[in-house]
Amino acid sequence: MSFTWSDSFTLGEPTSAKGDKIILPQAALEAIIQQHASAPLPPPPEADPNYDPTSWAPSPYDQFRPQAPRELPSPLTFQIRNPANRLLTHGGVKEFSAEDGLVHLPAWMMTSLTVAVGDPVAIKYTDLPKGAWAKFRPISSDYMEILDFRALLESVLRSHYTTLTRGEVLKVGQGNKEFSFVVEELKPSPEAVCITDTDLEVDIEPLDTDMEHDTTTGSKAAGKRAARDSTLKIGFESQGRVHVEGYQHWTVDVPNRQSGIRVQVNVQEPGDLDVLVSLKQPVSLEDHIWADFTSLGTRSIVIPASDKDYATQQGSQTLHLAIYGRASSVAESLGSPGECFYDILLEYHDAASEDSSSSTRSGATTAAVEVPNKNAPGYQECTNCGSWIPERTMMLHSNFCFRNNSKCDRCGEVMKKEELQDHFHCDHCDKHGHTSEKKKHMEIYHGWYQCSCGSFESPSLPELALHRRTTCSERFIICQYCHILVQQGPPASNPRDRIRGLSSHESYCGDRTIQCQKCNQMVSLKDIQVHAQNHEFQRQNQSTPAICSNQNCVRPKSSNVLGLCQLCFGPYWVPTEDPKNQKLIQRLARKYHGQLMTGCGNSWCRNPCCATFKGEQMDATTAATELMKMLKEAKIGTPATSNATNGDGGGKLWLCVDEGTTRKKVLAELLFEDMKGKYAMAWCVKALEAERTDLEAAVQWLNLQAPRIKK
């Protein structure tokens, strides 16, 4: 039932809503309810010239009869217009909580209507049709950075928008970047549509050729500059320089993921720098996976092929490196410029070389720890440096050692006396070394860092980086349900979702339902996999249909001593009692004898135990000998294969059948061979019966319904 409502309001402060929801006063809701309740009913069916009182078909006016309380249409959609310039747009309603006479619009809507706080706007209820198709035009070429623009647009529209108006600019975000699209075309209404509870098809109009050419040329030029300035090749050394407290970024493509990667950076004195490596951008002190924060010597990072972060990428992958420049104490004392020069080299690093190099390093360490000539005859330990010296020269060594060397009381390291004053020990950990390393060590491992998410603090920079790439609510992930790049949010509140490893966004997004194609039930997205496994379990545990023991028949098995179908068993049924199956055996023997000697005479026959199919008739003696073998194969009355309760037989019989059954048998054999034995013959027969001997449809039926043979 349609009704009319419109009113003028004064603009209040803009809302922070991302979509098109507006906030109206409570008086507006009361007026809408009153207008809806007082709306006139449609004319009675008698006024319709096509009305037939004798027809059983429902009248189109029945839905408007006051049999139930009138309910407001859902959702409520409104036309918002600037009376000064006649610009208009459409939107839904968020709530009715504004002050009387005021309306609150999203900021983007106020910009579109060119209105400001305090300006008048006219709002009118409009019953918009359900949208079926929408075309969007990107404003700039950077929309190609979106992983799946259709999924992103559908997610944004589903979450924040009630309507779409032609000509409006829709802004969507992926990660930290925002993209703009113009609503170009709509269907079925060309001006505006409602997109709530509808299956909206989304399409993208590419940019103009000239614009694409310009942007492509520009991107190619930028790409060439980036390739010249920041692209590394494995096995080739490159030179670089980085400003103090600045970054230089490098990118390297790793086509062979079977081997690990070694990163080596040689620093030219008196510079100092940090090496940071990650699988995605941006790379910084707070966002990285692998790092080397040492202050002296060559910086080296080894990423083995078995690393859990490195191994998660499929196929070729790109590594992103960042070199962060630091002001070393030596450079500050020399007054050198705030730049650091270095050489960088990337090489493949396999597990064998890693093991051998590790064993070599551990061996060298062991050799350094093991003191030569320890406890050897004729040797004595020096109380200052701990070396084992021949007893005859101990006095000379001791005089030299105590005059020139000093031993640290905390770590036991022996050094020259003039170096002892530059030796430091960290008060918070076991780190010790040269005093030039102290400032950097305290800053990185014993500073104080707070994540921008506000829920994590740590004195260690590596711990902050670990938080940023794992549990941080601001970490960007590709949602497995909506397939867009979003922040994962705080940990999921549902314990089951936490066990599943779902983020807060995925826990919310996975609650959306979808209809199961097999049982037509509505199942949540995060439960659809378990739901499908239940269907698969039920499918695999179905009992195989029992078919007639006549190897030429495909009809369902019946309860009789031969295990035949009712039609095949009919000629062998006798009204008198036959406890030992003697009469049954005699009838079956006569049937076999006739088949072997003269055959059935049917041209369609495919019975291998019939003279007609074989094209060769047997004499009476040979036929009698052959039928004895066939009677044994039937296993009539055998306790091992006969069920005592219903008398079902478990043997094989070879009886001629009609033309229709023969044709079904041939089709079932063709289907069985076409499916390469994945399904039992009985299921092939059932599939043909369900699909009325349509082979293509029977294949689909088997793949959806029948249990596979377990090998």
C-alpha positions in Angstrom: 0.0 0.0 0.0 1.5 3.4 -1.0 1.3 6.5 1.1 2.7 10.0 0.9 4.8 11.9 3.5 7.1 14.9 3.1 8.4 17.6 5.4 11.1 20.3 5.7 13.9 20.2 8.3 16.9 22.1 9.3 20.3 20.5 9.0 22.1 19.5 12.2 25.6 18.4 12.7 26.7 15.7 10.2 26.9 12.1 11.3 29.9 9.9 11.1 28.1 7.2 9.2 29.8 5.8 6.1 26.6 5.0 4.2 23.4 6.8 3.4 21.6 6.5 6.7 20.0 9.7 8.0 18.7 10.5 11.5 15.2 12.0 11.8 13.2 13.3 14.8 10.6 11.2 16.6 7.9 13.4 15.3 8.7 12.4 11.8 8.2 8.7 12.7 4.8 9.5 14.3 3.7 11.4 11.2 4.8 8.6 8.9 2.9 6.1 11.0 -0.2 8.3 10.9 0.0 8.8 7.1 0.5 5.1 6.5 -2.5 4.2 8.7 -4.8 6.7 7.1 -3.8 5.8 3.5 -6.9 4.9 1.5 -7.4 1.2 0.6 -7.3 0.2 -3.1 -10.7 -0.1 -4.9 -12.6 -3.3 -4.2 -12.2 -6.1 -6.7 -15.7 -5.6 -8.0 -14.4 -2.3 -9.5 -11.9 -4.2 -11.7 -13.4 -4.8 -15.1 -11.4 -8.1 -15.3 -12.8 -9.3 -12.0 -14.4 -12.8 -12.1 -16.4 -13.7 -9.0 -16.5 -17.4 -10.0 -12.7 -17.7 -10.4 -10.6 -19.6 -7.8 -7.5 -17.5 -8.6 -6.5 -15.1 -5.8 -7.4 -11.5 -6.3 -4.6 -8.9 -6.6 -6.4 -6.8 -4.0 -6.4 -9.5 -1.3 -3.0 -8.5 0.0 -4.4 -5.0 0.9 -7.5 -6.3 2.8 -7.3 -5.2 6.5 -7.1 -8.8 7.8 -3.9 -8.0 9.8 -2.5 -4.9 11.4 -0.9 -2.6 8.9 2.9 -2.6 9.1 5.3 0.0 7.8 7.3 -0.9 4.7 10.8 -2.0 5.3 13.2 -0.4 4.7 12.0 3.2 4.7 13.6 5.1 1.8 13.6 8.8 1.4 14.4 11.4 -1.2 16.6 14.2 0.2 16.5 17.5 -1.7 18.2 20.9 -1.4 15.3 23.4 -2.2 17.8 26.1 -3.1 19.4 24.3 -6.1 17.1 21.3 -6.6 19.9 18.8 -6.1 18.7 15.6 -4.7 19.8 12.2 -3.5 18.3 9.2 -1.6 18.9 7.4 1.6 17.6 5.2 4.4 17.0 6.0 8.0 19.3 5.0 10.8 17.1 6.1 13.8 14.5 8.6 14.9 16.5 10.3 17.7 17.1 13.8 16.3 15.7 16.9 18.0 12.4 18.3 16.6 12.9 20.1 13.4 16.4 18.8 12.8 17.8 16.2 10.5 21.4 14.8 10.5 22.9 13.7 7.2 26.3 12.0 6.5 29.0 14.4 5.6 29.4 13.1 2.1 25.6 13.6 1.5 25.9 17.3 2.7 28.7 17.8 0.2 26.8 16.3 -2.6 23.8 18.5 -1.9 26.0 21.6 -1.3 24.4 22.3 2.0 25.8 23.2 5.4 24.6 23.1 9.0 21.6 25.3 9.5 20.4 25.1 5.9 16.9 23.8 5.1 16.3 20.4 3.3 13.2 18.8 2.0 12.7 15.1 2.8 10.0 12.9 1.1 9.2 9.3 1.5 9.8 7.4 -1.8 9.0 3.8 -2.5 12.0 2.8 -4.6 12.1 -0.4 -6.6 14.5 -3.2 -5.8 17.8 -2.8 -7.6 18.9 -5.6 -10.0 22.0 -4.1 -11.7 24.4 -1.3 -11.1 27.3 0.0 -13.1 30.1 2.0 -11.4 32.8 4.1 -13.1 36.2 4.5 -11.2 37.4 8.1 -10.9 41.1 7.2 -11.1 43.1 4.2 -12.4 44.3 3.2 -8.9 41.2 1.1 -8.6 43.2 -1.7 -10.2 45.0 -2.1 -6.9 41.8 -3.6 -5.4 42.1 -7.3 -5.0 38.4 -8.0 -5.9 36.5 -4.8 -6.6 33.1 -6.6 -7.1 33.4 -8.3 -3.7 34.5 -5.0 -2.1 31.6 -3.0 -3.6 29.1 -5.6 -2.6 30.4 -5.8 0.9 30.3 -2.0 1.3 26.8 -1.7 -0.2 25.5 -4.5 2.0 26.9 -3.1 5.2 26.3 0.7 4.9 23.8 1.5 2.1 20.1 1.3 1.6 19.8 3.1 -1.7 21.8 4.0 -4.8 21.3 7.2 -6.8 22.7 7.8 -10.2 25.5 10.3 -10.3 26.5 9.9 -6.7 30.2 9.2 -5.7 30.7 6.0 -3.7 33.8 5.8 -1.6 35.1 2.5 -0.5 38.3 1.6 1.4 40.8 -1.2 1.1 43.5 -1.2 3.8 44.6 2.4 4.4 43.6 3.6 0.9 40.2 4.9 -0.3 38.8 4.6 -3.8 36.0 6.5 -5.4 33.4 5.3 -7.9 30.6 7.1 -9.7 27.2 5.4 -9.9 26.9 5.4 -13.7 23.7 3.3 -14.5 21.0 1.6 -12.5 18.3 -1.0 -13.3 15.3 -1.3 -13.2 14.9 2.4 -12.3 17.5 4.6 -14.0 17.5 7.3 -11.2 17.5 5.4 -7.9 17.0 1.9 -6.5 16.7 0.2 -3.1 19.5 -2.4 -2.6 18.3 -4.0 0.7 17.4 -7.7 0.5 18.1 -7.9 -3.2 20.7 -9.7 -5.3 22.4 -6.8 -6.9 24.7 -7.5 -9.9 27.7 -5.1 -9.9 29.6 -4.1 -13.0 32.6 -1.8 -13.6 33.0 0.6 -16.5 36.7 0.8 -17.5 38.3 4.2 -17.9 38.5 6.0 -21.2 41.2 4.9 -23.6 43.2 8.2 -23.3 43.1 8.1 -19.6 44.1 4.5 -19.5 47.0 5.4 -21.9 48.2 8.3 -19.8 48.0 6.4 -16.5 49.6 3.3 -18.0 52.4 5.4 -19.4 52.9 7.1 -16.1 52.8 3.8 -14.2 55.2 2.2 -16.6 57.6 5.2 -16.2 57.3 5.0 -12.4 57.8 1.3 -12.6 61.0 1.7 -14.5 62.3 4.3 -12.0 61.4 1.9 -9.2 63.0 -1.0 -11.0 66.2 1.1 -11.4 66.3 2.4 -7.9 64.9 -0.3 -5.7 64.7 -3.7 -7.4 67.2 -6.5 -6.4 68.2 -9.6 -8.3 69.2 -12.7 -6.6 72.9 -13.3 -6.9 73.8 -9.8 -7.9 75.3 -7.3 -5.5 73.8 -3.7 -5.3 74.9 -0.5 -3.7 72.7 1.9 -1.7 72.8 4.7 0.7 70.2 5.7 3.3 69.8 8.9 5.3 69.9 8.8 9.1 66.4 8.1 10.6 65.2 7.3 7.1 64.4 4.2 5.0 65.5 2.9 1.7 63.1 0.2 0.3 64.1 -2.7 -1.9 62.0 -5.4 -3.7 63.1 -8.8 -4.9 61.1 -11.5 -6.7 61.8 -15.1 -5.5 60.7 -17.5 -8.3 62.2 -20.6 -6.6 60.6 -21.2 -3.2 62.3 -24.6 -2.8 65.4 -22.8 -1.4 65.7 -20.3 1.4 67.1 -16.8 1.1 70.2 -15.2 2.7 70.4 -11.4 2.9 73.8 -9.9 3.5 74.5 -6.2 4.0 78.1 -4.8 4.4 78.2 -1.4 6.0 80.8 1.2 5.1 82.3 2.7 8.3 81.4 4.7 10.2 77.8 4.1 9.4 75.1 2.1 11.2 71.9 0.6 9.9 69.1 -2.0 10.5 68.0 -4.6 8.0 64.2 -5.4 7.9 62.5 -8.0 5.7 58.7 -8.7 5.2 56.3 -10.3 2.8 54.2 -7.2 2.3 54.5 -3.5 2.4 55.0 -1.2 4.2 58.2 -2.4 5.9 59.3 -0.5 9.0 60.8 -0.9 12.5 57.2 -1.6 13.7 56.1 -3.8 10.7 58.5 -6.6 9.7 59.0 -10.3 10.0 62.8 -10.8 9.9 65.4 -8.2 11.1 69.0 -7.8 12.1 69.7 -5.0 14.6 73.4 -5.7 15.2 75.7 -2.7 15.3 79.0 -4.2 14.3 80.1 -6.4 11.3 78.1 -7.7 8.4 74.3 -7.8 8.8 72.9 -11.2 7.8 69.4 -12.6 7.7 68.8 -16.2 6.7 65.2 -17.2 5.8 65.0 -21.1 5.4 62.6 -22.6 3.0 60.8 -24.3 5.9 60.1 -21.0 7.7 56.3 -20.9 8.5 55.9 -17.3 7.2 58.0 -17.8 4.2 56.4 -21.1 3.3 52.8 -19.8 3.4 53.2 -18.1 0.0 52.2 -20.2 -3.0 54.3 -20.2 -6.2 56.4 -17.1 -6.9 56.5 -14.5 -4.2 58.0 -11.0 -3.6 60.1 -10.1 -0.6 60.2 -6.5 0.6 63.3 -5.1 2.3 63.9 -1.9 4.2 67.2 -0.4 5.3 66.9 2.0 8.2 69.7 4.4 8.8 71.0 5.2 12.3 73.5 7.7 13.5 76.5 5.8 15.0 78.5 7.3 17.8 81.6 7.2 15.7 80.0 9.1 12.8 78.7 11.7 15.3 82.1 12.2 16.7 83.6 12.6 13.3 80.9 15.0 12.1 80.3 12.9 9.0 77.1 13.6 6.9 73.9 11.9 7.9 74.1 9.2 5.3 75.1 5.5 5.4 76.6 3.7 2.5 76.3 -0.1 2.1 76.4 -3.1 -0.2 73.5 -5.6 -0.3 73.5 -9.1 -1.7 70.7 -11.8 -1.8 71.5 -15.4 -2.4 69.7 -18.7 -2.4 70.3 -20.7 0.8 69.4 -24.4 0.9 69.0 -26.6 3.9 72.1 -28.6 3.3 74.4 -25.6 3.3 72.5 -24.3 6.3 73.2 -27.5 8.3 76.8 -27.6 7.2 77.4 -23.9 8.0 75.6 -24.3 11.3 77.7 -27.3 12.2 80.8 -25.3 11.2 79.9 -22.4 13.3 79.0 -24.6 16.3 82.3 -26.5 15.8 84.2 -23.2 15.7 82.4 -22.1 18.8 83.2 -25.4 20.5 86.9 -25.1 19.5 87.0 -21.6 20.9 85.5 -22.8 24.2 87.8 -25.8 24.5 91.1 -24.6 25.9 94.2 -26.1 24.2 96.5 -28.2 26.4 94.0 -28.2 29.3 95.2 -30.6 32.1 98.0 -31.7 29.9 101.2 -32.9 31.7 103.7 -30.1 32.1 101.1 -27.3 31.6 99.7 -24.9 34.1 96.6 -22.6 34.0 97.1 -18.8 34.0 94.9 -17.3 36.8 94.4 -14.1 34.7 93.5 -15.2 31.2 92.7 -18.9 31.8 95.2 -20.2 29.2 97.3 -23.3 29.8 100.9 -22.4 29.6 104.0 -24.6 29.9 105.3 -24.6 33.5 108.7 -23.5 32.5 107.4 -20.3 30.9 104.6 -19.5 33.4 106.5 -16.7 35.2 107.2 -14.9 31.9 103.6 -15.2 30.7 102.1 -14.2 34.0 104.2 -11.0 34.2 103.2 -10.1 30.6 99.5 -11.1 31.1 98.9 -9.2 34.3 100.7 -6.1 32.9 98.7 -5.9 29.6 95.4 -7.9 30.0 92.3 -7.5 32.2 89.5 -10.0 32.8 85.8 -8.9 33.1 84.4 -9.9 36.5 80.9 -10.5 35.1 81.4 -12.4 31.8 85.0 -13.6 32.2 86.0 -12.1 28.8 89.7 -11.2 28.6 90.7 -8.1 26.8 93.4 -5.4 26.8 93.4 -3.1 29.8 92.7 0.0 27.6 89.6 -1.8 26.1 88.1 -2.6 29.5 86.7 1.0 29.9 84.7 0.5 26.6 83.2 -2.8 27.7 79.6 -2.7 28.9 77.0 -5.1 30.4 73.3 -4.6 30.0 71.5 -4.4 33.4 68.3 -6.0 31.9 69.6 -8.9 29.9 72.8 -10.9 29.2 73.9 -8.6 26.4 77.6 -7.4 26.7 80.0 -5.8 24.2 81.4 -2.5 23.1 79.9 0.7 24.5 79.1 1.8 21.0 76.4 -0.8 20.9 74.8 0.2 24.2 72.6 3.1 23.0 71.1 1.1 20.1 70.6 -2.0 22.3 68.8 0.0 25.0 66.6 1.7 22.4 65.5 -1.4 20.6 65.2 -4.0 23.4 64.7 -1.8 26.5 62.8 1.2 25.3 59.0 1.7 25.5 56.7 1.1 22.5 53.0 1.4 22.3 51.0 0.1 19.4 48.6 2.5 17.7 45.8 0.0 18.4 46.0 1.1 22.1 45.9 -2.4 23.5 49.6 -3.4 23.5 52.8 -2.0 25.1 56.2 -3.5 25.1 59.8 -2.4 25.8 61.0 -4.5 22.9 60.7 -3.4 19.3 60.8 -7.1 17.9 57.9 -7.9 20.3 55.9 -4.9 18.9 56.5 -6.1 15.4 55.3 -9.6 16.3 52.1 -8.1 17.8 51.6 -6.0 14.7 51.6 -9.0 12.4 49.7 -11.4 14.5 47.2 -10.2 17.1 46.9 -6.5 16.5 43.4 -5.4 15.8 44.7 -3.0 13.0 46.4 -5.9 11.1 45.0 -6.1 7.6 43.8 -9.5 6.4 41.9 -10.9 3.4 38.5 -12.0 4.9 37.8 -15.6 3.8 34.1 -14.8 3.6 33.8 -11.4 1.9 37.3 -11.7 0.2 38.2 -8.0 0.8 41.2 -6.5 2.6 40.0 -5.4 6.1 41.3 -4.9 9.6 40.9 -8.1 11.6 39.7 -6.3 14.7 39.9 -7.5 18.3 39.9 -11.2 19.1 36.6 -12.9 18.4 34.1 -12.9 21.4 32.8 -16.4 20.4 34.9 -19.2 22.0 34.2 -21.5 19.0 35.4 -18.8 16.6 38.5 -18.3 18.6 39.2 -22.1 18.4 38.7 -21.9 14.6 41.3 -19.1 14.4 38.8 -16.5 13.1 39.3 -12.8 13.6 36.7 -10.5 15.0 35.7 -9.3 11.4 35.6 -12.9 10.1 33.5 -13.9 13.1 31.0 -11.2 12.3 31.2 -11.6 8.5 30.8 -15.4 8.8 27.4 -15.1 10.5 25.8 -14.3 7.2 23.7 -17.1 5.9 23.5 -18.9 2.6 21.1 -21.5 1.3 22.4 -25.1 1.1 21.9 -26.4 -2.4 21.2 -29.9 -1.2 18.8 -29.5 1.8 17.7 -25.9 1.1 18.5 -25.0 4.7 19.9 -21.6 5.6 23.5 -22.1 7.0 26.0 -19.5 8.2 29.1 -19.1 6.0 31.4 -20.2 8.8 29.4 -23.4 9.3 28.9 -24.3 5.6 32.1 -26.4 5.5 31.0 -28.6 8.5 27.4 -28.7 7.0 28.8 -29.9 3.7 30.9 -32.6 5.6 27.7 -33.8 7.2 26.1 -34.2 3.8 29.2 -36.0 2.6 29.1 -38.3 5.7 25.5 -39.2 5.1 26.2 -39.8 1.4 29.1 -42.1 2.0 27.2 -44.1 4.6 24.2 -44.9 2.5 23.4 -48.6 2.0 23.8 -49.9 -1.5 20.5 -50.7 -3.2 20.0 -54.4 -3.7 19.4 -55.4 -7.3 18.2 -58.7 -8.7 20.6 -61.6 -8.5 19.9 -62.3 -12.2 23.0 -60.8 -13.8 21.1 -59.6 -16.8 18.4 -57.8 -14.8 18.6 -54.4 -13.0 15.3 -54.3 -11.2 15.2 -54.1 -7.3 15.8 -57.3 -5.4 12.8 -59.1 -3.8 12.6 -61.3 -0.7 12.8 -64.9 -2.1 15.2 -67.8 -1.9 16.9 -66.9 -5.2 17.3 -63.2 -4.5 15.5 -62.3 -7.7 13.2 -59.4 -8.5 9.5 -60.2 -8.5 9.3 -60.3 -12.3 12.2 -62.8 -12.6 11.0 -65.0 -9.7 7.4 -65.2 -11.0 7.9 -68.3 -13.2 9.5 -70.2 -10.3 7.0 -69.6 -7.7 4.9 -72.6 -6.6 1.8 -72.6 -4.4 2.7 -75.9 -2.6 5.2 -76.2 0.2 8.7 -76.9 -1.0 11.0 -77.0 2.1 14.1 -78.4 0.4 13.6 -76.3 -2.8 13.5 -79.5 -4.9 10.7 -78.2 -7.2 12.4 -74.8 -7.5 15.6 -76.5 -8.6 13.8 -78.6 -11.1 12.1 -75.6 -12.7 15.3 -73.6 -12.8 17.2 -76.6 -14.3 14.5 -76.9 -17.1 14.9 -73.2 -17.8 18.7 -73.4 -18.0 18.5 -76.5 -20.2 16.2 -74.8 -22.6 18.3 -71.7 -22.8 21.5 -73.7 -23.5 19.9 -76.0 -26.1 17.5 -73.7 -28.1 17.8 -70.2 -26.6 15.2 -67.5 -26.1 15.0 -66.5 -29.8 15.1 -62.7 -28.9 17.4 -60.6 -31.1 18.2 -58.2 -28.2 19.3 -61.0 -25.8 22.7 -60.4 -24.1 22.6 -63.4 -21.8 26.0 -65.2 -22.1 24.3 -68.4 -21.0 21.8 -68.4 -23.8 22.2 -70.1 -27.2 20.6 -67.2 -29.0 23.2 -64.7 -27.8 26.1 -67.2 -28.2 24.9 -68.3 -31.6 25.7 -71.9 -30.7 23.2 -74.6 -29.6 24.3 -77.4 -27.2 23.2 -81.0 -27.3 21.2 -82.4 -24.3 24.2 -84.0 -22.6 26.5 -81.0 -22.8 23.7 -78.7 -21.7 23.0 -80.9 -18.7 26.7 -80.8 -17.7 26.8 -77.0 -18.1 23.6 -76.3 -16.1 24.9 -78.3 -13.1 27.7 -75.6 -12.8 25.1 -72.9 -13.2 23.0 -74.4 -10.4 26.0 -74.5 -8.1 26.6 -70.8 -8.8 23.0 -70.0 -7.9 23.7 -71.3 -4.3 20.1 -72.2 -3.6 19.5 -72.8 0.1 23.1 -72.4 1.1 23.2 -71.3 4.8 26.4 -69.3 4.3 24.7 -67.0 1.7 21.0 -67.3 2.6 19.4 -65.1 5.3 17.4 -67.3 7.6 14.8 -64.7 8.3 13.7 -63.7 4.8 15.3 -66.4 2.6 17.2 -64.0 0.4 19.7 -65.8 -1.9 23.2 -64.6 -2.5 24.2 -66.4 -5.7 24.3 -65.5 -9.4 21.7 -66.5 -11.9 21.7 -66.1 -15.7 18.2 -65.7 -17.0 17.0 -64.0 -20.2 15.0 -60.7 -19.8 12.9 -58.4 -21.9 14.2 -55.8 -24.3 13.7 -52.8 -22.0 15.6 -54.4 -19.1 18.4 -55.3 -21.5 18.7 -51.7 -22.7 18.8 -50.5 -19.1 21.5 -53.0 -18.3 23.6 -51.9 -21.3 23.2 -48.2 -20.3 24.2 -49.1 -16.7 27.4 -50.8 -17.9 28.2 -47.8 -20.1 27.7 -45.5 -17.2 29.8 -47.7 -14.9 32.7 -47.7 -17.4 32.4 -43.9 -18.0 32.7 -43.3 -14.3 35.7 -45.6 -14.2 34.4 -47.7 -11.4 34.0 -44.9 -8.9 30.4 -45.9 -8.1 28.9 -49.4 -7.7 26.8 -50.8 -10.5 23.6 -50.7 -8.3 24.1 -46.9 -7.9 24.5 -46.5 -11.7 21.2 -48.3 -12.1 19.5 -46.0 -9.6 20.9 -42.9 -11.2 19.5 -44.0 -14.6 16.1 -44.6 -13.0 16.1 -41.3 -11.3 17.1 -39.4 -14.5 15.0 -41.5 -16.9 17.9 -43.1 -18.7 19.5 -39.7 -19.4 23.3 -40.5 -19.2 24.5 -36.9 -18.7 22.0 -36.2 -16.0 22.8 -39.6 -14.4 26.5 -38.6 -14.2 25.5 -35.4 -12.3 23.2 -37.4 -10.1 26.0 -39.8 -9.2 28.4 -37.0 -8.4 25.9 -35.4 -6.1 24.0 -38.3 -4.5 25.9 -41.7 -4.7 28.7 -42.8 -2.3 32.0 -43.4 -3.9 33.7 -46.8 -3.7 36.4 -46.7 -1.0 39.7 -48.0 -2.4 
